[in-house]
């Protein structure tokens, strides 16, 4: 029988997280799925983990390949998938037991929809937080929701038979989720389900913890997207304004106040001065070290 879902998990040197992630998928209350672990050339104990802990699990297909980064790994997973829908997931996060069943109910309700996503929570040590999706109601959304930046991450569900599906850009491995989602939703819609269905594990090994790398990647992604999207003048202001806000915040976190101020000024030139921008300016002027010292 054809699996309904193909859960695609690319992994690279995440053996210390991977077992818990896979167990959370195997514990789903919806059983008609296959689980593709795309090992992107790991050099840690990932092959040994798969051979000892999951060798007799019929739901799992362990596919090991040379290291080509995660965009290519996800595209390879789509090529190998046998399911009707691909569910992308990261190898250091946790699915809640009802995640696939929540998606299935939504797909049955909207059988012509090509993209689905759920609300998620973020865990850092013992603290739980939420991103912008916490303010979203259940319903359909398009590319305009993504003009400010990535909001859904890579944890989206996509119809594999969609002939207009744009793959992950192979030359990008930071912000590849943003590029994938916004290009696909430029002429389509995503159905968002306002239920918390996964836990995103925040830890020091994440790429976005490197502020300089994040800023450079955001600039590259912005330069790539702008000519492709054919935005209106107002949409372009939102797009560029939030690009500069992102850069200002990350320069501020990296204690680079002069660069943060330059991007803040560009942000205000596009978005105007607001309470949010004023608060950011105050933080930049005071400096992260001083704020940390008095709090």
N, C-alpha and C positions, 0 to 999 in steps of 0.2 A: 504494500500500500504506500502511495506517495505521502511523505510527511507534509503536514500543513505548514509548519515553520521549519526553516533552517536557521538555527542560532549560530551566528558566525563570530568567533572570538579569535582575533589575532593576538599573538603573544610573543614577547621577546624578553627573555631573562626575568620572568615574573613567577618563578617556581614558588617563591615564598607567599604569593597571593593566589596562585592559580587553583590550587586544590579547593579552597573555600568557594571560589567563584564557580567552578564546575559543579560542586555539590549543590550550590544554590539553584543552578539550572536543572539538575537532575531531580530536585525536590519540587518541581512545578506540579500544580494540580491539573494541568492540561498536558496530556501525555503524547500527543501526536506531533512529535518534533524529532529532528536530528540535530546533533550538536557537532559543529565543525570547529576543531581547534587548529588554527593555522599557525604553526610554529615557524616564525620568521628567522630561523637560524640561531636559536638560543644556544648560548655557551655555558649556561648554568645547569641545574639539575632537572630541567623540564622534560627531556626524553626519559630519564629514569623515573620521574614522577608518573608520567603517563604509562610507562611499562609496568610499574608496580601497583599503582593505585587504581588505574582505570583500564587495565588490559582486557578485562572480560565484560566491559560495558558496551552493549550492542548499540546504544543510542549515540555513542561518540565515534566520530571519524577524526583520527589524528593525522594531520597532513603537515609533514615537515618539508621546508623549502629553504633555499638560500636567503640570506638577509637582503631584503630590498625595501624595507620600511613598511609602515602599516597601511598606507593607501593601496599599495600593490597587493599586500596581503588580504585586505578586504575585497578587492576586486577579484583576486584569485578565489576567495571563498564563494563569491557570487557565481563564478564560473563553475565551481564544483557542486554547488547546492542543488538539491533535488526537491526542495520544498516549493510551495506556492509563494511564500513570503520569506524574505530574509529579515532576521532580527539581529541587528548589530549590537555587540556588547563588548566591553573591555575586560581584560583578564585580571583586573584588580578590584572589580566591583561586585556587588551582590544583587541578585534578583530576589524580589519578594515572591513567595510561593504562588501568588495569583497573577503574576505579570502576563504570562502567555494567555491565560483565560480571559483577562481584561481585554487584551488585544483581539482575541478571537470574537468576543461578543461585539466589539465595535466593527470588526470587519464584516460580520454577518449582518449588522445593521446598515452598513454603508458599503455594499459589495462592489461599487465602481470606484471607490477611493483607492489611491495608490500609496499613500503615506500616512503613517500613524505614529503617535508618540504619547508617552505618559509623563506624569509629574515624577520628580525624583528628589531625594534628599541627599545632603552631603554630610559625611561624617569625618571629622578631624579630631583624633584622639577620642574623647568622650562627648564632644559637642556636635549637635545636629543643627544644620542650617539649610536654607533653601535659596534657590536663585529666582530669576524673574518669572519662571513658570508658575510660581506660587500664586501670582496675581491673575493668572489666566483662567477663564471659564472653559468648560468643555465646549468644543465647537471647532469650526474650520478656520484655518489661518493660511496666509500666503506669504510671499517673500517679504512683504512690508514689515512683518514682525521681526525679520532678521536684518534689517538695515542697520540696527545698532550694533550687531555682532552676533556671535554664536549664542543660542539660547537652548537648543535641544541637544547639543553635543552629537556624538555618534550613536547614541542609544535610540535609534529610530527603527521602524519596521517598514519595509518597502516591498511592493509587489514586484516579483522578479520578471513577470511576463510583460511589464510595462515597456512598450517599444521606444518610449522617449526617455527612458531612464539614463541620466548622465552619471557615469561611474565616478569614483573618487579620483581626483587629479593626481596622477602618479608622481608629479614633481613636487608635491606638497605633503608634508608629514606633521605640520603644525597648522591649525586652522583648516585642515582638510575637511573637517565636519561642517564648518561654516560654508566652505565653497561647494561641497556636495549638496547641502540642504538648500541654500539660496538659489543655486542654479536650477535644481529640480523643481523648486516651488515658484520659480519666475513665471511659469505658465501652468501651474497646478496648485493643488491645495493639500494641506495636511490636516488630518483630524486629530485634535489633541484631547486626551482624556485626563481630567483633573483629579486623578487618583495617584497617590504615591505608590510606585510599584518597584522601586529599586533604590539601593543605597550606593552612592558614589564615594569611594574611599579616597580621601585626600591625604597625601603623604609626600615626603620630601623628594621622592624619585620622579614625581610628575614633571613633565617638560615645562609646563607653564609656571613652575616655581623659579625658573631662570628668567629674570625680568628683561635682560638685554636680548635674549633669544626670542622672548615673546614680542617685544617691540619690533624687532627686525622682521619677524614672521608676519605680524599684523600689517606692516607696511607693504610687504611683498604680496600678501593676500589682497589688500586694498587695491594695489596697482593692477593686479590680475583681474579683479572683479569689475572695476569701474567701467572699462570699455565694453564689457560683455553684457551688462545688465540693462543698458539703455534706459537709465532712470530719468524721471522728470527733474526739473530744477529744484523743486522742494525736496524730493527724495534724495537728491545728491547732497543737499545741505545736511540732512539727517545722517546720511551715510558718512560723510567726511567729518562732520562735527563729532560724532561718536568715535570715529577713528582717532581723532586728536585727543578726545577725553580718555580713551583707553591708554594711549601713549603717555599722557600727562600723569595718570595714576601710577603706571608702572615705573616711570622715571622718579616719581615721588617715593615709591616704595624702595627704590634703589638709592635714595638719598641724593638724587641729581636734580636739585631744585631749579637750576637755571633752565635745563632742558624741559623740566616739567612746566615751568612758567611759559615757555615758548609754545608748547602744545596747548596749554590752557587757553592762551590768547587766541589761538587758531580755533579752538573749540567754541569759544564765546562768539567769535566772528561769524560762525555758521549757525549756532543754536541760540545766540542771545544770552544775556545775563539772567540767571535764575537763582533761586535759593540753593539748589543743588550745586551749581557752578561756584557760587560764593563760598559755600562750605569747603569745596575742594581747594579754592584759592587760599583760604585761611589755613588749611592743613599744609599746603605747599610752602607758604610763607613762614609758618612756625617750624616746619620740618618734622619728619617722622621720629627722629631721635628725641627731640624735645618733648613731643607728645607722649612718647613711650616713657620718658623720665618722670612725667608728672601724673601718669595714670597707673 
